[in-house]
Amino acid sequence: MRFNKPISVLLAEASESGEGTLKRTLSSANLVALGIGAIIGAGLFSLTGIAAAENAGPAVVLSFILAAIGCAFAGLCYAEFASMIPVAGSAYTYAYATMGEFMAWIIGWDLVLEYALGAATVAVSWSRYLLELLHKHGLSIPHHLAVSPFETVKLGDGTIIDGGLINLPAIFIVCLLSFVLVRGSKESATMNNVLVVIKIVVVLVFIALGWSHINPENHIPFIPENTGKYENFGWTGIAAGAGVVFFAFIGFDAVSTAAQEAKNPQKGMPIGILGSLIVCTILYVLFAYVMTGLLKYTEFAGDAKPAATAFAVTGYSFLQDALIVAILAGYTSVILVMLMGQSRVFYTMSKDGLLPKFFSNIHAKFSTPWKTNIFFMIFVSAFAGFVPVSDLGHMVSIGTLLAFVLVCIGILVLRKTDPDTPRPFRTPWVPFVPIMGILVCLYLMYSLPAESWGRLVIWMALGVIIYFVYGKKHSVVRRKYAESLKK
């Protein structure tokens, strides 16, 4: 028996109000901003350079388009789920309704990779830009306190930092934003809206000022010849690049985790999911084109701050500091959304009994899952302080792609099992759209390094053990089923 959680039960939970529940405070505009806040970040300001130098060259533009196509198919499936099941928990909740409790657990555990390690990835990049800004002005944090033990950092003036003890700036930003989230989703959304405006202005300024300084020779060859390795250039390199930057597109997934806090989820969720994806894809393509036109793609090798490096070519040196400060603000909004998304997933899993009640404890004053926020503050800080950004990025990408595959499968299942359930938004061209979403995402997973698959298998094996040791025994759905048999 699969032990599904009926949609009627999920809808009843969504309509609950009062003490111990999440408040519906987010408008459609808040949701779009939430998505943009998660999408525009490390994928644009950091991993674009890495993907260009190691995988796709100037054709990293095509990598973003390929990733966006996969996201579009998955996003259409997400939009249907989020409009008909407006409950916190994202893909975890959708899997519970369609594929049963065990698959729901698998995807919920997978989302830890997507959100928690996503926040850690961006926190490391945030630290790198902060280090560059301070270094430019003759200030510095002791290098052993600003770099993880396994990283080599290259600053703008050529200074090399070969490993340290701990990345304290990354830990600091994670802790600060965790306490912001404890205060409440409305306050967090207001802060995110301000940061998103700053971030979009930076992207538009970079594109506008950089466009006239593009050197066409830097785009030749647009698709560098493959070196003989699958992931190094050529068309396979483009696919590998798409896999590397893919996690930056999880903003619309983060939107779906906030469904239970949306004022009008039936209307707002599709707008938030698809609107943020469209806006950010356009900005990504233009930004990547300008960046690889300003500087030869080979110059971005090992550079976690390629936007600042490329912008220096324009001669607008007086804007360099403003650019870095704005990127720091942009990264801040990404970390905020990632941490919020993760806490909502664990909140929902805890409500279902698959995790201890600790994770669904709501603060009496702020109406937030504050204990979950504190838990992930510690968990994410550990990864941000000690793990290199490239390893984190690959782990996040493969976790995100797996989540998207399962959501697309869920739409196929739900159309068969619950064809008559009202759908405020319907995924068009079913089964074509979900099948294409599955195929594109699986292809991008295949394009990622073998190490990513190994880490995914280990992580999932750990999750399966926890499920059978704790989750299965404490499942609310299983308990209710057992009680019904006794009657």
C-alpha positions as semicolon CSV with decimal commas, in nm:
position;residue;x (nm);y (nm);z (nm)
1;M;0,000;0,000;0,000
2;R;0,133;0,344;-0,100
3;F;-0,030;0,541;0,186
4;N;-0,119;0,851;-0,015
5;K;-0,231;1,168;0,154
6;P;-0,569;1,251;-0,008
7;I;-0,601;1,589;-0,178
8;S;-0,912;1,658;0,031
9;V;-0,700;1,630;0,346
10;L;-0,434;1,859;0,199
11;L;-0,696;2,120;0,108
12;A;-0,841;2,103;0,459
13;E;-0,495;2,169;0,600
14;A;-0,453;2,463;0,363
15;S;-0,772;2,622;0,495
16;E;-0,670;2,599;0,860
17;S;-0,615;2,924;1,047
18;G;-0,538;3,047;1,394
19;E;-0,261;2,976;1,639
20;G;-0,007;2,719;1,529
21;T;-0,059;2,778;1,155
22;L;0,122;2,981;0,891
23;K;-0,023;3,323;0,802
24;R;-0,141;3,406;0,447
25;T;0,046;3,732;0,389
26;L;0,210;3,699;0,045
27;S;0,065;3,864;-0,268
28;S;0,126;3,761;-0,631
29;A;0,390;4,034;-0,655
30;N;0,558;3,899;-0,340
31;L;0,563;3,551;-0,495
32;V;0,718;3,672;-0,822
33;A;0,978;3,863;-0,621
34;L;1,036;3,551;-0,408
35;G;1,109;3,354;-0,726
36;I;1,339;3,620;-0,871
37;G;1,510;3,645;-0,534
38;A;1,602;3,276;-0,552
39;I;1,681;3,255;-0,923
40;I;1,913;3,551;-0,971
41;G;2,217;3,481;-0,760
42;A;2,511;3,242;-0,762
43;G;2,409;3,091;-1,096
44;L;2,446;3,432;-1,259
45;F;2,715;3,609;-1,058
46;S;2,942;3,311;-0,987
47;L;2,872;2,982;-1,165
48;T;2,830;3,148;-1,506
49;G;3,205;3,201;-1,523
50;I;3,283;2,848;-1,404
51;A;3,045;2,694;-1,660
52;A;3,193;2,911;-1,938
53;A;3,556;2,833;-1,852
54;E;3,516;2,461;-1,790
55;N;3,216;2,348;-1,992
56;A;3,059;2,562;-2,263
57;G;3,271;2,869;-2,347
58;P;3,061;3,160;-2,484
59;A;2,790;2,902;-2,555
60;V;2,709;2,913;-2,183
61;V;2,427;3,129;-2,321
62;L;2,287;2,811;-2,478
63;S;2,341;2,627;-2,148
64;F;2,106;2,874;-1,981
65;I;1,850;2,830;-2,257
66;L;1,868;2,449;-2,227
67;A;1,832;2,470;-1,849
68;A;1,538;2,709;-1,892
69;I;1,364;2,466;-2,129
70;G;1,386;2,193;-1,868
71;C;1,262;2,440;-1,607
72;A;0,972;2,548;-1,829
73;F;0,840;2,193;-1,862
74;A;0,882;2,130;-1,488
75;G;0,745;2,478;-1,403
76;L;0,420;2,410;-1,588
77;C;0,379;2,093;-1,382
78;Y;0,463;2,280;-1,060
79;A;0,204;2,546;-1,145
80;E;-0,078;2,291;-1,169
81;F;0,017;2,128;-0,840
82;A;0,066;2,458;-0,655
83;S;-0,271;2,597;-0,768
84;M;-0,471;2,287;-0,676
85;I;-0,277;2,192;-0,359
86;P;-0,181;2,528;-0,199
87;V;0,004;2,375;0,097
88;A;0,356;2,434;0,224
89;G;0,602;2,163;0,127
90;S;0,646;2,198;-0,249
91;A;0,734;1,879;-0,438
92;Y;0,720;1,677;-0,115
93;T;0,351;1,754;-0,073
94;Y;0,276;1,680;-0,439
95;A;0,452;1,343;-0,417
96;Y;0,253;1,254;-0,103
97;A;-0,071;1,315;-0,294
98;T;0,027;1,118;-0,604
99;M;0,300;0,861;-0,542
100;G;0,262;0,778;-0,175
101;E;0,446;0,832;0,150
102;F;0,779;0,666;0,068
103;M;0,829;0,867;-0,252
104;A;0,721;1,180;-0,063
105;W;0,993;1,111;0,192
106;I;1,251;1,055;-0,083
107;I;1,172;1,389;-0,247
108;G;1,152;1,571;0,086
109;W;1,495;1,439;0,180
110;D;1,620;1,534;-0,167
111;L;1,498;1,890;-0,111
112;V;1,751;1,922;0,172
113;L;2,017;1,899;-0,100
114;E;1,829;2,156;-0,306
115;Y;1,762;2,421;-0,044
116;A;1,999;2,378;0,248
117;L;2,307;2,313;0,036
118;G;2,187;2,575;-0,213
119;A;2,194;2,830;0,068
120;A;2,542;2,711;0,166
121;T;2,664;2,743;-0,195
122;V;2,549;3,103;-0,224
123;A;2,684;3,187;0,122
124;V;3,032;3,078;0,010
125;S;3,006;3,299;-0,301
126;W;2,878;3,585;-0,084
127;S;3,189;3,548;0,131
128;R;3,413;3,552;-0,178
129;Y;3,270;3,883;-0,305
130;L;3,294;4,035;0,045
131;L;3,659;3,929;0,064
132;E;3,727;4,095;-0,272
133;L;3,555;4,420;-0,166
134;L;3,752;4,443;0,159
135;H;4,078;4,355;-0,015
136;K;4,031;4,637;-0,268
137;H;4,016;4,891;0,015
138;G;4,313;4,760;0,207
139;L;4,097;4,581;0,461
140;S;4,099;4,212;0,524
141;I;3,968;3,928;0,728
142;P;4,245;3,690;0,838
143;H;4,264;3,447;0,546
144;H;4,242;3,138;0,766
145;L;3,905;3,267;0,892
146;A;3,763;3,352;0,548
147;V;3,837;3,042;0,338
148;S;3,745;2,675;0,389
149;P;4,027;2,421;0,436
150;F;3,976;2,273;0,089
151;E;3,963;2,586;-0,130
152;T;4,209;2,800;-0,321
153;V;4,091;3,160;-0,368
154;K;4,225;3,400;-0,629
155;L;4,163;3,771;-0,561
156;G;4,137;4,043;-0,824
157;D;4,498;4,159;-0,790
158;G;4,634;3,808;-0,830
159;T;4,668;3,727;-0,458
160;I;4,628;3,353;-0,397
161;I;4,481;3,217;-0,074
162;D;4,551;2,844;-0,058
163;G;4,314;2,705;0,202
164;G;4,222;2,821;0,551
165;L;4,047;2,696;0,864
166;I;3,688;2,814;0,828
167;N;3,475;3,049;0,619
168;L;3,338;3,277;0,892
169;P;3,173;3,538;0,662
170;A;2,963;3,262;0,504
171;I;2,857;3,140;0,847
172;F;2,774;3,497;0,955
173;I;2,532;3,566;0,669
174;V;2,353;3,232;0,719
175;C;2,302;3,305;1,090
176;L;2,186;3,662;1,030
177;L;1,921;3,562;0,775
178;S;1,803;3,269;0,984
179;F;1,715;3,513;1,262
180;V;1,535;3,734;1,007
181;L;1,323;3,434;0,908
182;V;1,238;3,363;1,271
183;R;1,081;3,710;1,282
184;G;0,821;3,624;1,017
185;S;0,753;3,562;0,645
186;K;0,598;3,907;0,588
187;E;0,906;4,080;0,725
188;S;1,127;3,844;0,524
189;A;0,927;3,913;0,206
190;T;0,959;4,289;0,254
191;M;1,335;4,258;0,293
192;N;1,348;4,028;-0,012
193;N;1,150;4,276;-0,228
194;V;1,403;4,552;-0,157
195;L;1,697;4,323;-0,235
196;V;1,536;4,199;-0,557
197;V;1,496;4,556;-0,687
198;I;1,864;4,625;-0,615
199;K;1,964;4,300;-0,786
200;I;1,766;4,362;-1,104
201;V;1,906;4,716;-1,130
202;V;2,260;4,573;-1,110
203;V;2,190;4,316;-1,382
204;L;2,039;4,580;-1,611
205;V;2,329;4,822;-1,550
206;F;2,581;4,546;-1,622
207;I;2,405;4,458;-1,948
208;A;2,354;4,821;-2,057
209;L;2,707;4,946;-1,980
210;G;2,881;4,626;-2,083
211;W;2,707;4,584;-2,419
212;S;2,904;4,862;-2,591
213;H;3,234;4,715;-2,467
214;I;3,180;4,365;-2,606
215;N;3,474;4,240;-2,809
216;P;3,332;4,013;-3,084
217;E;3,658;3,814;-3,090
218;N;3,582;3,688;-2,739
219;H;3,278;3,506;-2,881
220;I;3,494;3,317;-3,135
221;P;3,457;3,024;-3,137
222;F;3,111;3,052;-2,988
223;I;3,105;2,676;-2,930
224;P;3,466;2,567;-2,856
225;E;3,566;2,225;-2,991
226;N;3,524;1,937;-2,750
227;T;3,852;1,832;-2,584
228;G;3,765;1,462;-2,581
229;K;3,599;1,474;-2,241
230;Y;3,219;1,476;-2,229
231;E;3,190;1,785;-2,012
232;N;3,460;1,996;-2,178
233;F;3,308;2,209;-2,455
234;G;3,121;2,117;-2,770
235;W;2,752;2,029;-2,751
236;T;2,808;1,792;-2,460
237;G;2,985;2,074;-2,277
238;I;2,678;2,292;-2,327
239;A;2,466;2,021;-2,159
240;A;2,718;1,989;-1,876
241;G;2,713;2,368;-1,833
242;A;2,333;2,358;-1,813
243;G;2,362;2,102;-1,535
244;V;2,612;2,318;-1,345
245;V;2,396;2,633;-1,350
246;F;2,065;2,450;-1,316
247;F;2,027;2,492;-0,942
248;A;2,004;2,869;-0,994
249;F;1,662;2,812;-1,150
250;I;1,498;2,664;-0,841
251;G;1,331;2,994;-0,759
252;F;0,991;2,879;-0,877
253;D;1,025;2,569;-0,657
254;A;1,088;2,807;-0,367
255;V;0,768;2,990;-0,463
256;S;0,571;2,667;-0,431
257;T;0,700;2,608;-0,077
258;A;0,525;2,932;0,026
259;A;0,184;2,826;-0,111
260;Q;0,030;2,808;0,237
261;E;0,132;3,169;0,301
262;A;-0,009;3,309;-0,026
263;K;-0,319;3,531;-0,006
264;N;-0,469;3,387;-0,327
265;P;-0,269;3,072;-0,411
266;Q;-0,497;2,960;-0,698
267;K;-0,405;3,275;-0,891
268;G;-0,077;3,373;-0,731
269;M;0,114;3,044;-0,753
270;P;0,110;3,008;-1,136
271;I;0,194;3,379;-1,172
272;G;0,480;3,353;-0,922
273;I;0,625;3,033;-1,068
274;L;0,606;3,109;-1,441
275;G;0,653;3,486;-1,411
276;S;0,979;3,460;-1,220
277;L;1,110;3,195;-1,462
278;I;1,041;3,407;-1,772
279;V;1,193;3,727;-1,630
280;C;1,506;3,556;-1,506
281;T;1,571;3,350;-1,819
282;I;1,579;3,666;-2,032
283;L;1,816;3,837;-1,788
284;Y;2,041;3,528;-1,765
285;V;2,087;3,498;-2,141
286;L;2,167;3,868;-2,187
287;F;2,401;3,877;-1,888
288;A;2,596;3,568;-1,997
289;Y;2,630;3,702;-2,353
290;V;2,772;4,035;-2,230
291;M;3,002;3,876;-1,973
292;T;3,165;3,635;-2,219
293;G;3,194;3,922;-2,468
294;L;3,380;4,145;-2,225
295;L;3,648;3,888;-2,146
296;K;3,772;3,564;-2,302
297;Y;3,596;3,270;-2,139
298;T;3,928;3,111;-2,041
299;E;3,993;3,405;-1,806
300;F;3,710;3,290;-1,579
301;A;3,879;2,962;-1,479
302;G;3,866;2,928;-1,102
303;D;3,705;3,271;-1,064
304;A;3,407;3,274;-0,827
305;K;3,345;3,646;-0,892
306;P;3,339;3,662;-1,275
307;A;3,088;3,949;-1,289
308;A;3,329;4,183;-1,110
309;T;3,623;4,059;-1,318
310;A;3,440;4,113;-1,647
311;F;3,297;4,451;-1,549
312;A;3,648;4,585;-1,481
313;V;3,706;4,574;-1,860
314;T;3,442;4,845;-1,915
315;G;3,655;5,110;-1,746
316;Y;3,373;5,211;-1,512
317;S;3,599;5,159;-1,213
318;F;3,395;5,396;-1,000
319;L;3,105;5,149;-1,029
320;Q;3,307;4,845;-0,928
321;D;3,236;4,880;-0,557
322;A;2,868;4,951;-0,620
323;L;2,847;4,639;-0,836
324;I;3,000;4,418;-0,568
325;V;2,781;4,567;-0,293
326;A;2,471;4,509;-0,504
327;I;2,576;4,152;-0,581
328;L;2,618;4,093;-0,209
329;A;2,263;4,223;-0,162
330;G;2,144;3,993;-0,438
331;Y;2,310;3,691;-0,283
332;T;2,151;3,782;0,048
333;S;1,802;3,749;-0,100
334;V;1,889;3,409;-0,250
335;I;2,009;3,272;0,084
336;L;1,697;3,412;0,250
337;V;1,462;3,235;0,008
338;M;1,656;2,906;0,022
339;L;1,648;2,896;0,401
340;M;1,277;2,982;0,400
341;G;1,200;2,707;0,147
342;Q;1,386;2,443;0,345
343;S;1,217;2,531;0,672
344;R;0,872;2,502;0,509
345;V;0,950;2,157;0,369
346;F;1,063;2,023;0,706
347;Y;0,765;2,195;0,874
348;T;0,529;1,999;0,651
349;M;0,714;1,669;0,691
350;S;0,702;1,713;1,067
351;K;0,328;1,782;1,059
352;D;0,291;1,449;0,877
353;G;0,485;1,271;1,153
354;L;0,781;1,177;0,931
355;L;1,009;1,404;1,135
356;P;1,000;1,494;1,507
357;K;0,745;1,755;1,623
358;F;1,041;1,983;1,692
359;F;1,040;2,084;1,324
360;S;0,675;2,195;1,317
361;N;0,679;2,398;1,636
362;I;0,537;2,743;1,555
363;H;0,657;3,052;1,743
364;A;0,374;3,197;1,954
365;K;0,447;3,556;1,853
366;F;0,600;3,537;1,503
367;S;0,400;3,239;1,363
368;T;0,710;3,086;1,206
369;P;0,869;2,738;1,238
370;W;1,149;2,895;1,440
371;K;1,309;2,579;1,572
372;T;1,348;2,453;1,214
373;N;1,507;2,786;1,120
374;I;1,759;2,751;1,402
375;F;1,833;2,388;1,316
376;F;1,911;2,473;0,954
377;M;2,111;2,774;1,061
378;I;2,351;2,529;1,226
379;F;2,334;2,268;0,948
380;V;2,386;2,511;0,659
381;S;2,657;2,700;0,847
382;A;2,860;2,381;0,880
383;F;2,859;2,324;0,502
384;A;2,916;2,693;0,422
385;G;3,212;2,709;0,658
386;F;3,398;2,399;0,541
387;V;3,292;2,276;0,191
388;P;3,419;2,420;-0,143
389;V;3,162;2,603;-0,359
390;S;3,207;2,381;-0,667
391;D;3,127;2,061;-0,473
392;L;2,823;2,223;-0,316
393;G;2,696;2,350;-0,653
394;H;2,703;2,008;-0,819
395;M;2,522;1,847;-0,524
396;V;2,249;2,110;-0,538
397;S;2,200;2,076;-0,914
398;I;2,151;1,700;-0,911
399;G;1,910;1,725;-0,617
400;T;1,706;1,991;-0,795
401;L;1,688;1,790;-1,118
402;L;1,569;1,481;-0,931
403;A;1,294;1,685;-0,764
404;F;1,179;1,818;-1,102
405;V;1,168;1,466;-1,250
406;L;0,944;1,343;-0,968
407;V;0,710;1,643;-0,999
408;C;0,665;1,576;-1,372
409;I;0,591;1,209;-1,296
410;G;0,340;1,326;-1,035
411;I;0,136;1,515;-1,296
412;L;0,111;1,203;-1,512
413;V;-0,003;1,001;-1,210
414;L;-0,254;1,262;-1,089
415;R;-0,420;1,295;-1,431
416;K;-0,494;0,921;-1,410
417;T;-0,591;0,891;-1,042
418;D;-0,775;1,223;-0,990
419;P;-0,890;1,346;-1,332
420;D;-1,195;1,531;-1,195
421;T;-1,028;1,732;-0,917
422;P;-1,066;2,108;-0,987
423;R;-0,750;2,258;-1,134
424;P;-0,732;2,643;-1,131
425;F;-0,430;2,602;-1,359
426;R;-0,388;2,303;-1,594
427;T;-0,054;2,198;-1,736
428;P;-0,101;2,216;-2,116
429;W;-0,025;1,934;-2,362
430;V;-0,021;1,647;-2,115
431;P;0,149;1,398;-2,147
432;F;0,397;1,576;-2,380
433;V;0,502;1,848;-2,132
434;P;0,570;1,626;-1,827
435;I;0,742;1,359;-2,039
436;M;0,971;1,621;-2,195
437;G;1,040;1,762;-1,850
438;I;1,145;1,415;-1,732
439;L;1,368;1,352;-2,034
440;V;1,543;1,692;-2,029
441;C;1,608;1,679;-1,654
442;L;1,739;1,321;-1,672
443;Y;1,971;1,423;-1,956
444;L;2,108;1,712;-1,751
445;M;2,157;1,478;-1,453
446;Y;2,354;1,246;-1,681
447;S;2,571;1,542;-1,782
448;L;2,688;1,608;-1,424
449;P;3,014;1,460;-1,285
450;A;3,013;1,103;-1,155
451;E;3,102;1,236;-0,808
452;S;2,763;1,409;-0,794
453;W;2,586;1,078;-0,852
454;G;2,793;0,911;-0,581
455;R;2,706;1,179;-0,327
456;L;2,338;1,164;-0,426
457;V;2,327;0,786;-0,372
458;I;2,495;0,817;-0,031
459;W;2,262;1,098;0,075
460;M;1,952;0,910;-0,039
461;A;2,066;0,590;0,133
462;L;2,097;0,785;0,459
463;G;1,746;0,923;0,404
464;V;1,599;0,577;0,349
465;I;1,753;0,459;0,677
466;I;1,602;0,753;0,868
467;Y;1,260;0,688;0,710
468;F;1,247;0,323;0,817
469;V;1,395;0,392;1,161
470;Y;1,174;0,692;1,247
471;G;0,941;0,826;0,977
472;K;0,747;0,510;0,895
473;K;0,683;0,436;1,264
474;H;0,550;0,788;1,338
475;S;0,357;0,855;1,015
476;V;0,023;1,028;1,081
477;V;-0,130;0,872;0,768
478;R;-0,022;0,522;0,872
479;R;-0,150;0,577;1,227
480;K;-0,492;0,689;1,103
481;Y;-0,509;0,390;0,870
482;A;-0,428;0,153;1,158
483;E;-0,696;0,318;1,374
484;S;-0,953;0,277;1,097
485;L;-0,885;-0,097;1,083
486;K;-0,954;-0,131;1,457
487;K;-1,300;0,026;1,426
